[in-house]
């Protein structure tokens, strides 16, 4: 989910000079990424994407929305981000006998080891199946934080508890073991992917 900080660091925020622009940018960018099933399935039409931005960012100017959309297109030019949105993501096994599906903005509820209930929303979950049986899964968490070069692993580690909870939730949803569920933090502004090391 989008973080609330970094309001003064983004050029996008300066468009409307809004101190909440950092959060608005994150919400808008998440909505655009969540609109994609797989890149191979349908062309990304600007008219549809701008309509999404109008719904998720009411009151924002056309210039703001167009700048967000330009940023989004720039992010999609990154080969690693393209891979995560494709039917053959590099972080999962592929094969002619495997079926692949993607869920976006997936709500979950799980029992913790302490017996409490915990809930959340996954940005993107990609699952592979063989003859209907789940084989493995990949949790993808989009982040709009800016990260300095060399700091990406340390920054991603700050989300470890969140990603571990996601992995455990996926285990409960799919019946997979924890080692069969991978997770990756994606800093979309920088085009940096940081897999969660177990």
N, C-alpha and C positions, 0 to 999 in steps of 0.2 A: 504494500500500500504506500501511497506517497507520503513522504516525510514533511514536517511542517517548517523546517528550517531553510536556510540558504536564500532568504528573500532578496538580499542585496547583491548576490553574486552573479545573477543571470542577466544576460542582455535582454532576455524576454521580459523580465520584470520592469525594466526601464521604459518599455513601450508605453505602459499606462501609469508608471510611477506609483505602483500600488504595493504597499508593504506586505500584502498577502499574496503577491504574485507568485512567489515560490511554490506555495501550496497549490494555487490554481494551476500552475504549470504542470505540477506532478499529477493532479487529478486529470487534466486534459490529456497528458501523454499516456497515462494508464488506459484511458478510454480508447485511445487510438490503437494501442497495442492489443487491447482486448477485442477489438473489432475484427482481428485476423484469425481465421481458422487455420488454414495453411496457405502460404503464398501461392502455391501452385493452383489453388482451387478457383480463385476469382481475381480479376484485376482490382487494384486499389484506385477507386475513382475519387478525385478531389471533391466532387460535389457531395458524395456520401460522407466523406471524412469531415468536411466543413459542417455538415448537418450534425454530426456527432459532437463537434466542438461547440456548436450553438446550443445544444441541449445540455452539455456538461459544464459550460462556462457562460451562463447567461449574464448579460450586462457587459461582456467584454467586447472590445472594438473589433471590427473586421481586420484591422491591421494586426492586432494581437493574435487573432485566430490564424491568419495567414502566415504569420511568423512561426507560430507553433507548428503548423503543417509543414512549413519549409524545413524546420528542425527535424521533424519526424521522417520526412523523405530522406534527409541526410543520414539519419540513423540507419535506415533500411539499406543504405548503400554499403554498410559494413558487412563483410562476408560472414563474420561470426554471429551477428544478430540475424542475418538471413537464414543461417543454418538452423537456429533455434525455432524459427517460424516455418520451417520446411517439413516435408514428410520424411526426410532423412536427416534428423538432427545429429550433429557430429558426436554428441555426448551419449547417444544411445546406439545399441546394436541395430543393424539394418539387415534386411533380407527379403527375398521375394515371398517367403512364407509368413512374414510378419504383418499383422495389421496394426495401424497406428491411429490414435485418436487424440484430440486435444480438447481440454476443458479450459474455459477462461472465466475468471472471476468466480471461482468455485467456493461456495460457502461450506464450511466443515464444522463438525462438533465431535469432540473426542473426550474419552475418560483419561485423565492423567494417572500416573503411577500412584499418586497420593489419593486417588478416588474422587478428585474434583472434576467438574466439567469445564472444558476449554473450547472456545470457538474462534474462528478467524476466516479469512478469505485468501485463497491462493490466486495469484495473478494468472498463472498458466501451469497446467499439469498435462504432460504428454505421457501416454501409456502405450506400450506395445503388447500385442496379444498374438499367440500362436494357436490356431484352431479354437479361438474363444477364450483361451486361458491366459491370464495376465502374466507377462514375463518380467517386465521391469517398468520403472516410471522415472520421470524427470520433473522436478519442481523448478520452475523458472520464476524468479522474483525480479521485477523491473525496478530499478532505482534511478531517480533523476538527480541524486546528489552529484556534485562535482567532486572529483577526487584528483589529488595531485599525483603525478607520475611517481611510481614507487610506493605509494601509500595504499594501493588498492586492496592488497591482502589484509592489511591491518584494518582498513575500513570495513571490508566484508566481514571480518571476524566480529565486528560489533553487532552484526545481525545473526550470529550463530544460533543463539537461543531461539530466535524466531524461526529460522530455517529448520532447526532440529524438531521443533514442534510441528512444522509443516510435514516433515518426513514421517514422523510418528502418526500424524493424522492420515496420511496417504496409506500407511501400512494398515490402519484400521479400516479404511475405505476399500482397499483392494485385496487384502489378505497377503500382501507381499511381506518379506522380511526386510529389515532396515537396510541391509547391504544391497538390496535390489532397488532401492530408491535413491537416486542421485539428486543433488540440488545445486543450483548455480545462481549467484547474484550477478545481475547484469547492470552495470553503470552505463546507461544508454547514451548519456551525453559524451562520454569518453570512448564508447565502443569497447569497453573492457568487460570480459567475462571472468568471474572468479568462482570456480567449482568449490563447493564446501568439502573440505577434506575431512574424512572420518578418522 
